[in-house]
Amino acid sequence: MSTVALASGLGALPSRFRRERLLIVGYGDVGQRVALSLLAGPGAQRLRVLALTSQAGRVGNLRAQGVTPLVGNLDHAVTLRRLSGLATRVVHLAPPPGEGAGGTAWWRDPRTVALARALRLRSLPVSLVYASTSGVYGDCAGARVAETRTVAPGTPRAQRRVNAERAVRHLGRAGVRASILRIPGIYAPDREGGTPEARLRKGTPVLTAQDDVYTNHIHADDLARACLAALWRGRPQRVYNVSDSSDMKMGDYFDLAADLYGLPRPPRLPRSTAQDALPVMLLSFMSESRRLDNQRLLGELGLRLRYPTVAQGLRA
């Protein structure tokens, strides 16, 4: 399959004259799972899958997967202009820039803003799914959290996600059926760094039970399926918590994994001494506690999780 000529006029054709075209922005592990599940499905002949990549070296690999590569860079808006009108549906999985990339506008996600502007230049896609993070809720002190809860981002990266969500909502008001997926920790045994095994082997401590926080998880395969469910069945401008049905604290999660792998359980530290023993990034995750309510995902989208709990997913 050849690379799409972005300069061509194909994007101007009425949708009735062309196949459904799904554009994946952020073609990492989850993006590949989305694409491959579609290309292996019964409707593959009626759908064309396109993926945006900033690395010309990935073009051959994408073609080999049956995906049409589009070379462009979310950090250079001019390279995105010809994306407009190409896709009937879009899955946006790319994260915002990292720390320090935005200067004084550190709270913005210029990548999502640039993509949204490009998509508005011609005929809009029918639907768009944006992969956000459950971190936008901030610390909820272990409370059960539904999608109606007001966001309260407690970190710069979560604030950039809130900005991205606003850009997606703005695009939705222009006529796109937009869905926002708020995603917790992604895991999978076949995903790079997708299990706690490496951290367990290092003996990294976790918090004592009285100081521990609730954590949430979703298997990468179930996340890919949630993206597709929202793409075709999501309600307009709707938010979905994409989490499995586990209800456990972080330390219990690592104890479970240790037992499954036959490794020692991690040592426990009180929060008062964890500041000196744990990395800053890990401490930030240990400062927020919430339990995501996934009833909208299961009921409204009708998604039947393949891995309803992390125990089942890790064993798989």
N, C-alpha and C positions, 0 to 999 in steps of 0.2 A: 504494500500500500504506500503510495507516494505521499510526500509532504504536501499539505494543502497550500496552494498559492494564495497567500493572504491578500495579495493585490488584485485577485480576480474579482469578478462581479457576482460570484455565487451567492454571497450574503444577501443580495438584493432580490433573489428569487422568492416568490410567494411560497409559503410553507407547504402548500398542497402539491407543489412540483418537486419536492425533495423529501428524502427520508428524515426521520427524527435524528437530530445530531446532539449528542451529549458532549459538552466541553468540561473536562476536568482540570481545574486550576489547583496546583499543588499535588503533583503526581508522585507522592511518596508511597509508603506501604499501604495506607488505607485507600489511596487513589487507585493503586494497582488492583486491590481487592474489588473495588467497585467495577473497574473496567473488565476484569477477567470474569467476574460473575455474570456480567451482561453478555460478553462475547461467547461464553460457554452455554448460554441459555437458549431456549427455543426461539426467541424473537430476535436473535442476533442479526439475521439478514435484513431486518427492518430498521436497524439502528446503526448509526455510524458514531464511533467513539473517537473524540479528539482530546489531546492533552497538551497543555501549555508547558513548555520547558525553557529554561534560560540557558541550558547546556546543549550546545550543538552535538556534543559527543554522545548524547543519549538518543539521538534520532534513530539510529539503527536498532537499538534495543526496543524502542517503542514500536517501530514498524514490525519487528519480529513478534510482538505480542498482539498484533492486529489493530494497533492504535495509530491514528493519524497524528503525527507530531506537528506542533506549531511552535516555532521558536520566537520567544518574546520574554520580556522581563518586567515583572510587576514594579520594580524600582525605577523603570524608565517608561513613563506613561506613553511616550510617542510610539513605542513598539507594540502597544496594545490597541491602537486605534482601529486596525483592520479586523479585530475580533468581532466587531459589531455586526450583527446580522448573521453570523456563521452558525450559531447554535440555537436549537429550540429549547434546550435545557442546560443548566450549568450547575456543577458541584464545585463549590469554592472551599478548598481544604488548606489553603496557604496561610501560615501564621503571619502576624504583624512583624515588622522589623524588631530586632533586639534592642537591648539597652543602649542609649546614646545615639541611636540612628536618627532620631527626629529632632535633635537639638532642643530648642525651647518648646517645641510642640511634641514633647515626649509622649503625650497622652493620645496622639492620633495614630491611626493606621492608614498611612497614605497608599498602601497597596490595595486595600479594599476600595478606597475612594477612587483610585485610578481605574480599577476594573469596572466599577459601577458606571463611571463616566464613559468608558469605552463602550459598554453594552448599550448605553442610551443613544448612541450616535445613529443607529439604524433601527430596524425592527427588533423589538425587545424579545428575549426568550420567554417562553410560556411560564417556566418555573425555575427557581434558583434555590439551592440549599447551601447554607453557610455553616461551617463547622466552628462554633465558638467554644467557650470553656465554662464549666460550672464555677470557675473562679470568680466570675462576675458577681456571684452572690456574696462573696466575702465570708467572714466568719459568722456562722449561724448558731454557735454554741451547741452543736449537736442536734438542732431542731430538724424536723422533717420539712423539706423545702419543695414547694410546688412552683410551677412556672410563673404564677401570679405574684410571687414575692418580688419586692422592689430590689433592684441590683444595688450592691454596695461594695464595689471593688476595693480591695485592700492593698493591691500591689500595682505597680506601673504596668505590668504586662496585662493584668486584668482590666485596667482602665483603657488600654488600647483595644481590647476586645469589645468593650462597651461602645467605643467609638465606631468600630467596624460594624457592630450590630445596628447602630443608628444609620450608617450608610446603606446597609441592606434594607432596612425599613423604608428609607427614602426611595430606594429603587422600587420597592414593593408598591409604594403609593403611585408610582408612574405606570403601573399596570402589570408588574411581574408577580406571580404567586410565590412569594418568598417564605422560606422556612429557616428558622434559626435553631440549630442543634447545640444544646449546652452539654458539653462532654467532659466527663471526669477522667481518671487515669485509664489509658488504653493499654491492654496487655494481650499477649498471645504467645504461646510457646514457639511459634515459627516466625516471630517478629524480633528484629534486632533489639536487644535490651528489653524484650517484652515480658520478662519474668523477673522476680526478685532474686534469682539464683546468684548472680554476680555479687550483689550487695550482701547476701547471706554469707558468701564465701569470704568476704572482707571482714565480716564480723561487725558491721556498722550497727550501732545501738538503735533502739527504739525507746519510746517514752514508757514510763511505768503506767500501769492500768489507770490509776487515778488522774494522771495528767494526759492520757492518750486522747486522740481525736478520732472521730468517725471519718471513714474514707469511702470513696465510691469508685466503681470500676465498670469497664465495658470491654468485652472481647472484641478484637479488631474485626473479626468476621461479622459480628452482630452490628458493629458500627457501620460497616459498609452496607449491610442490609437496611439499616435505619436510614441511611442517606437515600437509598433508592425508594424506600417506602415514602419518605417525605417528598421526594422529587415528583412522584406520581399521585400520591394521596394526601399530601399535607394541605391543611387549610390555609387560606391566604394570610400572610403576615403572622404566622403562628410560631410559638416557641415550644420546643420539646426537650425535656431532660432525657438524655440518652444514656441510661445507666442500667445495669443489671439489677436483680432483686436481692443482692447480698445486703446484709445489715451488720456491719462489723467495724471494729476499730483497727487502726493501722497496725498496731502490734500484733493483734490476733491474725491479721492477714499474713504477716511475715512468719508467725508461728506455724500457721497452716502450711505455707510454702516450704518451710524448713522440714516439717514432718513428711511432706510428700517427696522431697528430694533426699531425705535421709541425712540432713545436715543439722548441726546444732542450732537451737533457737537463738535469736539475737539477744545480747544483753539488754537490760532495761535501765534507763536513766531517768531521774526526776528532771522536770523541766528546768529547775534551778541550776543544774550543772550541764544541761544539754547544749547551752550556748557555746561552751568552750570545746565541745567534743564533736559537733556536727557541722557540715557545710551550710552556708547561708541559704542556698536554694532549698535544701532539705528542711531546714528550720522554717522556711516560709510555708511549706506544705503542712508542717506540724502545728502551725499557728491558726489553722482554719478547720472547723469541724462542722459537718452538715451531713444529712441523709437525704439523698435525692428521691423525690417521688416520681416514679416512672409510669404512673397509670395512664397518662395522656399518650405516651409512646405505645403502650400495650393495647389500650382500648381504642383510641382515636385512629392511630395508624395501623392497628391490628397486627403489630409485629410480634411474632412468636420467637422468643429468644432461643437460640441453639444452646447457649450457655447461661442459664438463669442465675448461676452463682459462680464466684471465682473458683470454688473448689472443683466444680465440673469443668470449667475452662482450663485450669492448670493441669488437671488430670488428662485432658484431651491432648 
